[in-house]
Amino acid sequence: MKNKIFMKRNYRLFLCILLSMPVLLLSGCDLPSRLNFGKTSGSGESISKSGFYFNTVITVTLYGTKDETLLDDCFSLADTYENYFSNTIADSDVSKINAADGAPVTVHEETAELIKKGLYYGDLSNGKFDITIGKLSDLWDVSTKALLEKTDASMIPSDDEIKKALTTVDYQNVVVDGNTVTLKDPSAKIDLGGIAKGYIADRMKDYLNQKGAACGYINLGGNVLCLGAKPDGSSYNIGIQRPFDDEGAAMLAVSVTDQTVVSSGVYERYFEVDGKRYHHILDTATGYPYDNGLLGVSIITDESVDGDGLSTTCFALGLADGMALVESLDNTEAVFITEDYELHFSSGMGTKIPYQVME
C-alpha cells in the first residue's frame, strides 16, 4: 500500500538506473527511516551498491573494476558525512551547533567547509537559499505529511507559527572561523539538507578518482554525478523526470561526461489540502511554499554541491532571474519546467550539452 502512495504522489521516486537502457532516469526518493538495500554486483564489468542516507536512496555504480571495497569505502564516506551533517542525529556537528545556545562549536573541517558553501549560496541568492531554514522546515514537516493518505487543514501551520519560525531564518547569523561555527541567534536551526548530498557525491568522486576508478556514476537521490565517460567513451544519458508522472517517466534526456545533473521540483515532496499543493521548497520571505509558476529546475555543472545549491536557488529566483543567474556562471547550464509543462533551456543546452525531448 505504501508503495502505491509513493507512486501516486511522486514522492521523490528513487532513481531507477537500468544499465541495459540508454537513459538513466533522474529523480529522487525520501523515506522516513533509514534502510539498507545491501550490495549487489552487476554482470560483466560493472559493480553496484545501494543504501539509504540523508532520507535518500543512494547508488554507486562502477565500470571496469571488480573491487567492491571501493563501493564499501564510498558508503563509509556517506555514513561519516551523515554523522557530521545531519540535524536529526543528536551528536552530529550540526546538531551540536543547533544545541549550543549560541556558543561557539568546533566541528570537523568538512562541516565548516560545507557550511561556508551554504553561506555562499545565501549571498548568491540574496537569502533565498538559507541554511538556517531548519525551524521553518520542521514546522511544515512536508516529508512526513507527504506520506499520509488523508490530509486536512490542520496540517498547514498557522500564520503566527510561520511568522515566529521566520524570525530564526537568517544565514547571516552563522559565523564560521576556521573550524569553529557560531549561531548568533541561539533559537536558529541549521539544516544542510539542501546542499549536503551534492557535497558527499563530490567527495565520493574525489576518492574514486584517487583510486583510479574513472568510469561510473554516483546517484544520491536526484543528484547524479558521472565519472568520466561510459566504458565505450560515449556520454551518459540522464533522464529528467516528467513532474507528477505516475510512472516516473523521463521528460527529456541530457548527455553529459564527467559532470553532474541535479534537479529540484515541487513534485518531489508535497501534500495537498482542498486541492492546493504544499511542497517542500519554502520561500524564506513568506514562510510558505513557493508559488512562482515553476514545477522543476535541473542544473548541469561540474560539481554536485553547486548543482544542489543552484537547483534550489534558481527555483527560488523564478524563471527569469534564475535563468539570468545560470547565464552568468561558467560551465553551468539549466532546464526549467514551468506549470504548463514547457521546457526552458539555457543558451548552452543543445550545443555544449546535447539533449533529447522524450515522446
C-alpha angles and dihedrals in degrees: 000000000000091000089057090051091052091052095045093051096038085228097187094300108218117258109269108204116185112188092203093055126082095229130060105208115227116213135111145238130214120182130179098240138035118265133183116215092185129222127305129182118221123223123265115002100344132092127188141183132187134194143148125265134151091009089300137108107236129193133188119194125182132189128207097026139081094194103120092180085079089062092045090052091051090054091047087057090050090051092048094049093045087056089052101042108030117106091201097059106086099218098039120121091249094049090050090053091048092049096045096091090229097313120133115265126200110223138178117283092248092054092052090047093051093046090052088052089052091051089050090058089046088059094042092052097039089242099314087115105051127169091200091069091106099109092047093047091049090051093055093037090187094168091064097038092051089067095056119105093208125048133186141169093271088075091067113085117236122254090249092052091049093048091050092050091047091060088069095052111096120116089198087074089070114092121190118192111173105303094340120100125191129187106210089196105060091199094056122103126210118220117184095179092110094061110016099087092057092050092050092049090053092051091049090052091049090053094047093048090051089054092050097255102136103157127068140053141264119216118192103177102291096353111096116184117184125209108219116302132321118280091267091052095254127126126264115252111221117195117214112213123248103239114256094000106154092218095044091241121179119255093195140351126227124199117224139168121200091346139106133243117202127179134195124183149151091252094065100076124359147127131209131226119184091344095308119118121225111192135183101255101095127198108235089206099053103018091231129106113277116266101187105130096265128121098181149344127210122195125202113197144127103265121050093212088060091047088054095049094042098047091058094038094050092047089052093048093052130228102303100040093035092053091047090054092051091050090054093056129082121239092006130121133170147195119209121197115203128202091265088059092248117149119228117194133198116238096264095055110109094020108046093018116034116214141177126208109225123232 
